[in-house]
């Protein structure tokens, strides 16, 4: 009898240790939980910040502005077709192709090379005895194409192709056309005042007008 009553009651499961339910270290549990919470709170934040930064940088299209690029191509083509001689038009068409490639793909050197080819076509046409008016018109269009192509590349790099810059581009082209037209009129008036009778003198006067336009554009 005394043996039965003196024994502690039997249990089916393991005996719980004093001060805890399962015998595990409470401090280590809290430490693991804190680490897990810190990992969950920091990792997604870093991913979101990095993803937003990368997507914000990559989403801006730095291609040339459409309006200026199209105007550059159109003006270059007009300048090439305005040249009345075969040799001048051949150089002009080559220049128009270079201007188009540079203006649409954002290559300033190609735009400049195309403008040089167009002016060379003007000089070739002048040496071949072309009239003054087509030479002046082709020169003006060539320089406007050069300026519009380079300006479109700059606008695309600074503001992005998706920005609404049509008015800004048209205002720039209009201002450049006004200055260029004034310089072209000055060159034509100089030619008429000199009363040139040789093609060489006409080309020299025309190139002086080109230099005036270039200095005004810069």
Phi, psi and omega in degrees: 000314182295328179292321183291319183280337183276342180284149174288151182296142180285148178237152180278328184251182179292149182282128181288139178284148180298142177082005179199160181274323186236001180086358180282157182280116182297323181297318179292326177297315179296323179296315178298319179296318179298318179298317180297319179295318179297321180294318181291325183281330184269321186297310180296326180297316178298320180294320180293316180296313180296319179295320180293320180295316181292321180290325178294323180287318184282344185278345181277122179272115182266020178291161180301149178297139188294314186298311180295321179296317180292320177296321179297317179295314181297316181294322178295319179295317178298318179298318180293317182287340181284340181287128189274346184260158182293314180294317178296320180291325178297314176296323179296318179294323174299317177297321179297320178297317180294318178298316180297316180297319180287318183291323182278334183251002175077044180240104183295322182297323178292321177299315179295318178297322178295319178295321177297318178296322178296315179295324176297322175297322176297316180296319179296320178293322178295320178293334179276000176094024180290152178297163185288318185300312177299326180293315180294316180297317179294323178295315179299314179296324179297315181289324176294322177296318178298314182292316181296320179297314180290323179293320177298322177295318180295316179298318179297321180291322185273320186249342183090150184289335182283349180288151179276096185236017184299313180297319179298317180293316180295322178296321179295315180296321179296317179295318179295321179296323178296314179295316180296321179295320178298317179293322179295319177296323178295318178296319179294318178296322178296319180297317180291327180290325179288334183058053184291141179244355179243152181293327181299318179296321179298318180294320180298314179297320179297316180293329174297318176298322177299317180296322178295318179296315180299318179293325178291322180292325180283000000 
